Amino acid sequence: DGKGVGQEGTMGQEELACLVWALAQYHRLGKKSEADLAWPGGNSGGWIETVASALDSYLQKKADSDAVAAPGGTGLADTRLCLGLMVLAGGQEWPQIKARLSPEAQQRLESTLAQANDEPIPQNATQASAELAKAGARLALGIQQKEAVSYHLRFFLDYLKQHSDTGTPGAYGVVDAAGLGAPSGVFDATGLARLMEVCRLIGLCPQPELSQRHALALRTCADAYLRLLPHLIR
């Protein structure tokens, strides 16, 4: 109903990222209605204004969060926001949406998508998928070439393999009561969710040869998760 959007809105950072993604997908499916998507009692600019408002609020909340915590957080919200940006970048309305962002929000967007040379190596699958999502968004928005997406995709897949073959315990590990059981690493429900998001992301890339080039590696990871699903459910 729109009550969560705006600088004083009740929606959190991750919820706003999901909202941008959902609105983008809704438009992509051809179900956009300017009248239906105008918030009741809120802005009257329809879908474009709604997306801009949600994106502006997300960037403000991210700046507030980074000011009191480690910049970047877990990366999950950024991944979902970038998926939404990749959908929006393929539409004619993106310039109008961007024009409605405040100058501060436009700077925050550039900062969110920026690739810093001193960026720390991702410490888990969520951070690795977030870096890949940022590279995908930069490609979709015409900021960067496809080689960066290939690099981050290879890093993500290598991370899954290295941290699953060794059975490394930790935040994404699956260890039984005796402390002996693996599969561990990122072959759990969290790793599966990240792989699904990465597959969506690659499908949105404007260069279809990216998915063709890495299809075998993606399929190998998917097959491994399929074999592990009974264990994950237990």
Salt bridges, closest charged atoms under 4 A:
GLU14 OE2 - ARG80 NH1 2.71
GLU34 OE2 - LYS32 NZ 3.17
GLU49 OE1 - ARG100 NE 2.84
ASP66 OD2 - LYS62 NZ 3.54
ASP78 OD2 - LYS62 NZ 3.25
ASP78 OD2 - LYS134 NZ 3.85
GLU93 OE1 - HIS27 NE2 3.09
GLU131 OE2 - LYS134 NZ 3.73
ASP165 OD2 - LYS161 NZ 3.13
GLU197 OE2 - ARG80 NE 3.41
GLU197 OE1 - ARG194 NE 3.04
GLU209 OE2 - LYS146 NZ 2.61
